[in-house]
């Protein structure tokens, strides 16, 4: 597994900030986190954003992160659609026009209704 695979979660590449999150002295106040680490860059499928940009819409300035998992969850929630890459894409969609359905998709209905 490469280093980027270890620091990428759900479309977000934490990079060096992954180590920073592990070494923070929790609990950490939101304002202190942004003041000290707001310029940390997070890579998304469509470019990069700083931690401050990702957390900017947060309404609760009094937020306190109790541990690394809570901070990661907040970041993933705040990134939203920017981290999903290609929207409305699934490799589990039904067969397209002119394609044969995979076995088990129920594509035999037309033949049975003759």
Secondary structure as the mmCIF struct_conf table of DSSP 4:
data_model
#
loop_
_struct_conf.conf_type_id
_struct_conf.id
_struct_conf.beg_label_comp_id
_struct_conf.beg_label_asym_id
_struct_conf.beg_label_seq_id
_struct_conf.end_label_comp_id
_struct_conf.end_label_asym_id
_struct_conf.end_label_seq_id
HELX_RH_AL_P HELX_RH_AL_P1 UNK A 3 UNK A 7
STRN STRN1 UNK A 8 UNK A 9
TURN_TY1_P TURN_TY1_P1 UNK A 10 UNK A 11
STRN STRN2 UNK A 12 UNK A 13
TURN_TY1_P TURN_TY1_P2 UNK A 15 UNK A 15
HELX_RH_AL_P HELX_RH_AL_P2 UNK A 16 UNK A 23
BEND BEND1 UNK A 24 UNK A 24
BEND BEND2 UNK A 26 UNK A 27
STRN STRN3 UNK A 28 UNK A 29
HELX_RH_AL_P HELX_RH_AL_P3 UNK A 30 UNK A 37
TURN_TY1_P TURN_TY1_P3 UNK A 38 UNK A 39
STRN STRN4 UNK A 41 UNK A 44
TURN_TY1_P TURN_TY1_P4 UNK A 45 UNK A 46
STRN STRN5 UNK A 47 UNK A 50
HELX_RH_AL_P HELX_RH_AL_P4 UNK A 51 UNK A 55
TURN_TY1_P TURN_TY1_P5 UNK A 56 UNK A 57
BEND BEND3 UNK A 59 UNK A 59
TURN_TY1_P TURN_TY1_P6 UNK A 61 UNK A 62
STRN STRN6 UNK A 64 UNK A 65
BEND BEND4 UNK A 67 UNK A 67
HELX_RH_AL_P HELX_RH_AL_P5 UNK A 68 UNK A 79
HELX_RH_3T_P HELX_RH_3T_P1 UNK A 80 UNK A 83
BEND BEND5 UNK A 84 UNK A 84
BEND BEND6 UNK A 86 UNK A 86
TURN_TY1_P TURN_TY1_P7 UNK A 87 UNK A 88
TURN_TY1_P TURN_TY1_P8 UNK A 91 UNK A 92
HELX_LH_PP_P HELX_LH_PP_P1 UNK A 93 UNK A 95
TURN_TY1_P TURN_TY1_P9 UNK A 97 UNK A 98
HELX_LH_PP_P HELX_LH_PP_P2 UNK A 99 UNK A 102
TURN_TY1_P TURN_TY1_P10 UNK A 103 UNK A 104
BEND BEND7 UNK A 105 UNK A 105
TURN_TY1_P TURN_TY1_P11 UNK A 107 UNK A 108
HELX_RH_AL_P HELX_RH_AL_P6 UNK A 109 UNK A 112
TURN_TY1_P TURN_TY1_P12 UNK A 113 UNK A 113
#
